[in-house]
């Protein structure tokens, strides 16, 4: 997995390009902000745990808003190979 900061000098928000080949673990508590997660080229899941039965599925081109009070979550890619995800926070 790799993380590239796309927008870093803006005082209002930050944007990262995530290149995933395995589940990505994140936490909204780190910045105290919501996260916008956008699947770019392949579907991904979003769940509190990697084995959670209530995983939200995002197809390529779809975006989900992760509330700031969610805390820890995981983004598992749903296909093999590299999956691109854009993450935006305040």
MIDOSE-1310 file (N, C-alpha, C; in nm, 2 decimals, decimal comma, always signed):
residues 90
xxxx	+0,08/-0,12/+0,00/+0,00/+0,00/+0,00/+0,09/+0,12/+0,00; +0,04/+0,22/-0,07/+0,12/+0,35/-0,08/+0,02/+0,47/-0,06; +0,07/+0,58/-0,01/-0,01/+0,70/+0,02/+0,06/+0,82/-0,04; -0,01/+0,89/-0,13/+0,05/+1,01/-0,18/-0,03/+1,13/-0,15
xxxx	+0,03/+1,24/-0,09/-0,05/+1,36/-0,06/-0,07/+1,44/-0,19; -0,19/+1,46/-0,23/-0,22/+1,54/-0,35/-0,23/+1,68/-0,33; -0,31/+1,72/-0,22/-0,33/+1,86/-0,18/-0,29/+1,87/-0,04; -0,18/+1,95/-0,02/-0,13/+1,96/+0,12/-0,12/+2,10/+0,17
xxxx	-0,13/+2,20/+0,08/-0,11/+2,34/+0,12/-0,24/+2,41/+0,15; -0,35/+2,35/+0,13/-0,48/+2,41/+0,15/-0,51/+2,41/+0,29; -0,56/+2,52/+0,35/-0,60/+2,53/+0,49/-0,73/+2,47/+0,52; -0,81/+2,44/+0,42/-0,95/+2,39/+0,44/-0,96/+2,24/+0,43
xxxx	-0,88/+2,17/+0,35/-0,89/+2,03/+0,34/-0,76/+1,97/+0,29; -0,75/+1,83/+0,30/-0,63/+1,76/+0,26/-0,68/+1,64/+0,17; -0,61/+1,61/+0,06/-0,65/+1,50/-0,03/-0,53/+1,41/-0,04; -0,56/+1,28/-0,03/-0,45/+1,18/-0,05/-0,50/+1,08/-0,16
xxxx	-0,40/+1,03/-0,24/-0,42/+0,93/-0,34/-0,37/+0,80/-0,27; -0,46/+0,70/-0,24/-0,42/+0,58/-0,18/-0,41/+0,47/-0,29; -0,30/+0,40/-0,30/-0,28/+0,29/-0,39/-0,28/+0,16/-0,31; -0,39/+0,08/-0,32/-0,40/-0,03/-0,23/-0,39/-0,16/-0,30
xxxx	-0,32/-0,25/-0,23/-0,31/-0,39/-0,28/-0,36/-0,49/-0,16; -0,38/-0,43/-0,04/-0,43/-0,50/+0,07/-0,51/-0,41/+0,15; -0,58/-0,46/+0,25/-0,67/-0,37/+0,33/-0,59/-0,25/+0,39; -0,65/-0,13/+0,38/-0,60/-0,01/+0,44/-0,67/+0,03/+0,57
xxxx	-0,60/+0,04/+0,68/-0,66/+0,08/+0,81/-0,64/+0,23/+0,83; -0,75/+0,29/+0,88/-0,75/+0,43/+0,90/-0,84/+0,46/+1,02; -0,84/+0,59/+1,06/-0,91/+0,62/+1,18/-0,95/+0,77/+1,17; -1,08/+0,80/+1,19/-1,13/+0,94/+1,18/-1,09/+1,02/+1,30
xxxx	-1,05/+0,95/+1,41/-1,01/+1,02/+1,54/-0,88/+1,09/+1,52; -0,79/+1,05/+1,43/-0,66/+1,11/+1,42/-0,67/+1,26/+1,39; -0,75/+1,30/+1,30/-0,77/+1,44/+1,26/-0,90/+1,50/+1,32; -0,99/+1,41/+1,37/-1,11/+1,46/+1,43/-1,20/+1,51/+1,32
xxxx	-1,19/+1,46/+1,20/-1,27/+1,50/+1,08/-1,34/+1,38/+1,01; -1,44/+1,42/+0,94/-1,50/+1,32/+0,85/-1,40/+1,28/+0,74; -1,42/+1,16/+0,68/-1,34/+1,12/+0,56/-1,43/+1,10/+0,44; -1,39/+1,15/+0,33/-1,46/+1,12/+0,21/-1,38/+1,02/+0,14
xxxx	-1,43/+0,90/+0,11/-1,36/+0,79/+0,04/-1,42/+0,77/-0,10; -1,34/+0,78/-0,20/-1,38/+0,77/-0,34/-1,31/+0,65/-0,40; -1,38/+0,55/-0,45/-1,32/+0,44/-0,53/-1,30/+0,49/-0,67; -1,18/+0,48/-0,72/-1,15/+0,54/-0,85/-1,16/+0,43/-0,96
xxxx	-1,08/+0,33/-0,96/-1,07/+0,23/-1,07/-1,12/+0,09/-1,04; -1,16/+0,06/-0,92/-1,21/-0,07/-0,88/-1,29/-0,06/-0,76; -1,37/-0,16/-0,73/-1,46/-0,15/-0,61/-1,38/-0,18/-0,48; -1,42/-0,12/-0,37/-1,36/-0,14/-0,24/-1,48/-0,15/-0,14
xxxx	-1,44/-0,20/-0,02/-1,53/-0,21/+0,09/-1,49/-0,11/+0,19; -1,59/-0,08/+0,28/-1,56/+0,01/+0,40/-1,63/-0,06/+0,52; -1,55/-0,09/+0,62/-1,60/-0,16/+0,74/-1,53/-0,12/+0,86; -1,59/-0,15/+0,98/-1,52/-0,12/+1,10/-1,41/-0,22/+1,13
xxxx	-1,42/-0,34/+1,08/-1,32/-0,45/+1,09/-1,32/-0,52/+0,95; -1,20/-0,58/+0,92/-1,19/-0,65/+0,79/-1,28/-0,77/+0,78; -1,33/-0,82/+0,89/-1,42/-0,94/+0,88/-1,56/-0,90/+0,91; -1,60/-0,77/+0,91/-1,73/-0,73/+0,95/-1,83/-0,77/+0,84
xxxx	-1,95/-0,82/+0,88/-2,05/-0,86/+0,79/-2,13/-0,74/+0,73; -2,12/-0,63/+0,79/-2,19/-0,51/+0,74/-2,10/-0,42/+0,66; -2,02/-0,47/+0,57/-1,93/-0,39/+0,49/-2,01/-0,31/+0,38; -1,98/-0,18/+0,37/-2,04/-0,10/+0,26/-1,95/-0,12/+0,14
xxxx	-2,01/-0,15/+0,02/-1,94/-0,17/-0,10/-1,95/-0,04/-0,19; -1,84/+0,00/-0,24/-1,83/+0,12/-0,33/-1,78/+0,07/-0,46; -1,85/+0,09/-0,57/-1,81/+0,06/-0,70/-1,72/+0,18/-0,75; -1,64/+0,16/-0,85/-1,55/+0,26/-0,91/-1,64/+0,38/-0,95
xxxx	-1,60/+0,50/-0,90/-1,68/+0,62/-0,93/-1,77/+0,66/-0,81; -1,79/+0,58/-0,71/-1,87/+0,61/-0,60/-1,79/+0,66/-0,48; -1,86/+0,75/-0,40/-1,80/+0,81/-0,28/-1,88/+0,79/-0,16; -1,82/+0,77/-0,05/-1,89/+0,75/+0,08/-1,83/+0,85/+0,18
xxxx	-1,92/+0,90/+0,27/-1,88/+1,00/+0,37/-1,87/+0,91/+0,50; -1,75/+0,91/+0,56/-1,73/+0,84/+0,69/-1,74/+0,95/+0,80; -1,83/+0,93/+0,89/-1,85/+1,04/+0,99/-1,73/+1,05/+1,09; -1,71/+1,17/+1,14/-1,59/+1,19/+1,22/-1,59/+1,11/+1,35
xxxx	-1,71/+1,07/+1,40/-1,72/+0,99/+1,52/-1,71/+0,84/+1,50; -1,69/+0,79/+1,38/-1,68/+0,65/+1,35/-1,56/+0,59/+1,42; -1,44/+0,65/+1,41/-1,32/+0,60/+1,47/-1,25/+0,51/+1,37; -1,20/+0,39/+1,41/-1,12/+0,31/+1,33/-1,21/+0,24/+1,22
xxxx	-1,15/+0,22/+1,10/-1,22/+0,15/+0,99/-1,12/+0,09/+0,90; -1,16/+0,01/+0,81/-1,07/-0,05/+0,71/-1,13/-0,04/+0,57; -1,04/-0,03/+0,47/-1,09/-0,03/+0,33/-1,02/-0,15/+0,26; -1,09/-0,26/+0,25/-1,04/-0,37/+0,18/-1,06/-0,36/+0,03
xxxx	-0,96/-0,37/-0,06/-0,99/-0,37/-0,20/-1,06/-0,50/-0,24; -1,15/-0,50/-0,33/-1,23/-0,61/-0,37/-1,19/-0,68/-0,49; -1,08/-0,64/-0,55/-1,02/-0,71/-0,67/-0,87/-0,72/-0,65; -0,81/-0,81/-0,71/-0,66/-0,82/-0,70/-0,60/-0,71/-0,79
xxxx	-0,47/-0,69/-0,76/-0,40/-0,58/-0,83/-0,42/-0,45/-0,75; -0,36/-0,34/-0,81/-0,36/-0,21/-0,74/-0,50/-0,14/-0,76; -0,55/-0,09/-0,65/-0,68/-0,02/-0,65/-0,65/+0,12/-0,60; -0,70/+0,22/-0,67/-0,68/+0,36/-0,64/-0,81/+0,41/-0,57
xxxx	-0,78/+0,48/-0,45/-0,88/+0,54/-0,37/-0,84/+0,68/-0,34; -0,93/+0,78/-0,34/-0,90/+0,91/-0,30/-0,97/+0,94/-0,17; -0,89/+0,99/-0,07/-0,93/+1,02/+0,06/-0,92/+1,17/+0,08; -1,03/+1,23/+0,13/-1,03/+1,37/+0,16/-1,08/+1,39/+0,30
xx	-1,01/+1,48/+0,37/-1,04/+1,52/+0,51/-1,03/+1,67/+0,53; -1,08/+1,72/+0,64/-1,06/+1,86/+0,68/-0,93/+1,88/+0,74
